[in-house]
Amino acid sequence: MVFSESDSIIFDFWGKPDTRILDIAKSVDLIIIPIHYQSQNELKLTIQNINAFKEHNSNIIVVINNCSPSDAKEARLVFSTVIPNVRIFEISHSKFIRRLANENQTVFEVSEQSKVDASLLNKKIIPQIEEILKYAKIY
């Protein structure tokens, strides 16, 4: 498969930046590193990966995904202390995250199908996702 420079490409590297991924990182506009915080050891690994990517591309954001408020706060504190130049975003813990995966739908699709779901999603989840999308369009 051949890609052109104008293609929009999303690639999931499964948490480890091997040499193939580091070569790709040099030419992408933005690297998004999602994390579902579970332990400080996971943060250490994520920070190592971010530092590996920063050698090739400094446009990196971290998305703390589907975490409790206290876990997200702890992860934010660690990231802001250790890697202060990396932008941190959060997607709050929600019953919708599992539902979206099971139903293979986006939050926007679920929101369009139900006014009740739309009301719940528009309180936090959709604005958080829109903030990430808005930031990503800068690049």
HELIX and SHEET records of a PDB file:
HELIX    1   1 THR A   19  ALA A   25  1                                   7    
HELIX    2   2 GLN A   40  LYS A   54  1                                  15    
HELIX    3   3 PRO A   69  VAL A   82  1                                  14    
HELIX    4   4 LYS A   95  GLU A  103  1                                   9    
HELIX    5   5 VAL A  107  GLN A  113  1                                   7    
HELIX    6   6 LYS A  115  LEU A  121  1                                   7    
HELIX    7   7 ILE A  125  ILE A  138  1                                  14    
SHEET    1   A 3 ILE A  31  ILE A  35  0                                        
SHEET    2   A 3 ILE A  60  CYS A  67  1                                        
SHEET    3   A 3 ARG A  87  SER A  92  1                                        
END                                                                             
